[in-house]
Amino acid sequence: MHFEILVEDASGKIILDSVLKKILSLNIHKHSYTIHGYKGIGRIPKNLKRLSDPQKRILMNQLPGILRGYGRSLQHFQATVVVVVDLDDRNCIEFKNEMTHIVNSCFPKPETIFRIAIEEIEAWLLGDIQAIKTAYPSAKDNILERYHQDSICGTWEILADAIYHGGSKSLKQSGWPHIGIAKCEWARNISPHMDVDSNQSKSFQVFRDSIRNRLKI
């Protein structure tokens, strides 16, 4: 099985590359994957057939064209497209239905899985407190302990408050791209220590199990 994985930002790409190696584990020589990181999630266009500027690399804006392309190029291969996005403040069911509508409009239709990190992909890092403590031994336990897994609570801010000097307030004052740089650093430092079998994030578990189920086909 080959996986074409689309994720909305650079830190997500780092996390996915690390955890996929663990999920595939002993079967990695039988399977392959390519991860495509984008520069933001954007919005699903109202006109699904309208061409978008590929140089802007905004995931949702380009998704209709991307999936149409995969429908043509992957139709004779054992391959699955996996789209991984943050929920942010969206309605999960409505958002997934909107993305499903895109793939259903494709002909031929690529085999596609949509997986949503709730609220943000940092929830997957927070699903493994031991990994965080290994990467950041001075992480603040009182902050980590108050986090309710996969809740809508300002997820990356919780992680920042636990491990970043000055917390999320200091980081927000620095603005972008400093926030993105910090998220990538956390991803690089924490994800290698993650135990994919004991991760407490439900949205991560759904992602992990979806990949493993495709390996059985």
Secondary structure, DSSP 8 states (H G I E B T S, - for coil): -EEEEEESSHHHHHHHHHHHHHHHGGGTTT-EEEEEE-S------SSTTS---GGG--HHHHHHHHHHHHHHHSTTS-EEEEEEEE-TTS-HHHHHHHHHHHHHT-SS---EEEEEESS-THHHHHT-HHHHHHH-TT--HHHHHT--TT-SS-HHHHHHHHHSTTHHHHHHHH-TTHHHHHHHHHHHHHGGG--TTT---HHHHHHHHHHHHHHT-
